[in-house]
Amino acid sequence: MKSAFLHGELNEEVYVEQPPGYEKKGREQMVYKLNKALYGLKQAPRTWYSQIESYFATQNFKKCPYEHTLFIKTGGGGNILVVCLYIDDLIFTENDASMFDELI
């Protein structure tokens, strides 16, 4: 998760100015078109959340209707895995280590 906000897929075209000190001579007015999200980009958290939410849906997690960053997966025998997103971190708890191993 260390690069969660980096390399995220963008669903829109995003352009950024050349950073100070890295302008190309003679092309200072040019901008860069981003192919992936950058840390600090306002779209980065939304992109990250969309990707992780899609992944959890494919892994049979249910999203809590009251807390949209809380995902719960139940297994046989009363086993449960709870994952909560906090910015770009995952916090989890479980009562069956094999469910966590499967998530990893």
N, C-alpha and C positions, 0 to 999 in steps of 0.2 A: 504494500500500500504506500510505499515511500514515494512513488511517482504518480499517485492517483490523479493529481491535477495536471500532470504532464501527459502529453500524447493522447488526450481524450479526443474522441471524434466530435467534430463540429457539425452542426446541422444547418449552419448558415455561413455566409461569407464574412470573414473578419479580416480587416486590414489594420496594421499598426505602423506608426511612424518609425523611422530609423532611430535607434537609441543614440543619445548624445555620446560623441566620441567614436562612433562606428559608422558615421555617414560616409557614403561613397562620394568621392570628389566628382563634381559635375552632375551628380544625381541626387542632390540633397532634398529635392522636392518629391522624390519617389517614396513609395510605401511598400511594405511587405504584405503579401497575402498569406495568412496562416493556413497550414494544412491540418494542424493539430492544436489542441488547447494548450495554453501556457499557464504556469502558475501565476496568479495575480490577475488573470483575465476574468472579467465579471461573468463570463459564460462558463468558466471552468467548473465551479461547484454544481451547476445544473447538469452539465455534461456528465460529470462523475456520477451524480445521483441517478441519472437516467440509465447509465450503463450498469451500475450495480443493482438497481431495481429490476432491470430486465434479466440479469443473471439469476437473482434470487427467485424470480417467477419461474424460470426454467428448472430450478432445483426444488420446486414444490414448497417454497416458503410462502406463508400468508402474511400480508402487510397488515399491521394493526390499524384499524380505522380511526383511532384517536391519536396515535402517535406515528406519523408517517415515516419515521426513521427506524422503527422497530419491526423486525421480521421474525416470524416464529415458524419452526418446522417441527412437526410431530412425527414420531415413528411408532413402531409396534411396541406393545408392552408399556405404554405410558412414557416412552422416551421423548424428550423435548430438547430443542436447540433454539436459543434466543440470541439474536444478533441485533445490536443497535449501532447505527452510524452516528458518528460525531465528527463533523467536518470531513477529514480524510482518514479517520481512524475507525476501526471496528472493535466493538466491545461485545463479548459473548459470554454466555453461561450455558451449561448443559448438564444433564444427568446421565449421559452416556458418551463416553470418550470416542466411541466409534463414529458417532454422528459428526463430531468435530473433525476427526481425521478425514471423513468423507468430504467435509467442506473444504479443508485444506487441499 
